[in-house]
Amino acid sequence: MNDRMCILTRAKGDKADLIRFVLSPDGAVVPDLKNALPGRGAWVSAKRKTVEEAARKGAFARAFKTKLAPPEDLGATVDQLLLADLTGMMNMARKSGQFIGGSGKAEAAIRSGEAIALFHATDAAADGVRKLGQAVKARALTLDEPEIPVFRLMTGEQMDACFGEGGFIHATALAGQAGEGVVKRATRLAAYRSD
């Protein structure tokens, strides 16, 4: 039986739907994305607005049964941690050949059926986004399968900062453990940012 419940909404869920928080030794509320930190945890629905509302409404103080003031930027902190987790996995997948950048390579991977997800920079040109979107639709029709997920989670500048000069504007994750890890983390970050 699942005993994890959001401290704000009281909705039950599994680890993918909730984020665990613990108290540090100095009494600070700390996100525990890997569910590995010691101590009693408090679970919050994995949505930024819910994390921010839980902090604002005193849900952490009630859950930990102590007087505390969570940081005002807790929602942004969780977002940064989720983004760092994603970029770390992207780097690992790049090294194993399961995350490739470049419009031409992305299109080839999509059309061949190798791609399991498509990534665009948030500031990518509409023409490139449209062209690769057509490839995603054509592949789904040709292979008679659902369209692969498409993510827009970072600007081109953020990608350059994470991956070095010439990061990517368009990229794909390919099948394999590392590529699937990228998609899992991208899905979690996109859900966290959604309304």
JOQUIMO-V347741 format. One line per field, one symbol per residue. phi: phi as a letter, one per 20 degrees, with the letter a starting at -180 (. if undefined). psi: psi as a letter, one per 40 degrees, with the letter a starting at -180 (. if undefined). burial: # if it has 9 or more other ideal C-beta (glycine too) atoms within 8 Angstrom, else .. A space follows every 10 residues. Layout:
phi: ???
psi: ???
burial: ???
This chain:
phi: .edebffdem feaegfecde ccefgenefc fcfelcffof dcdcgfcgff ffffffemff fffelbebcf ffegffffgf ffffffffff fffffemdbc doffffffff ffnffdadcc ffdffgffff ffffffffff ffelbffffc ccdcffffff ffdngmgadc bcedgpgfff ffffffffff ffefe
psi: ihehhhedee hiiaddeihh iihideeihh hgdefeiiih ihhihfhddd ddddddeedd dddefihihi idfddddddd dddddddddd dddddeeehi ihdddddddd deedheihhi idfiiddddd dddddddddd ddefiiiiih igeiiddddd ddeihfcidi iihiiidddd dddddddddd ddei.
burial: ...#####.. ..#....### ###.....## ###...#... ########.# #####...## #..#...#.# #..##.###. ###.###.## ####...### ###.###.## #..####### #..#...##. ###.###### .......### #.##.#..## .##...#### ####.#.### ###.###### ##...
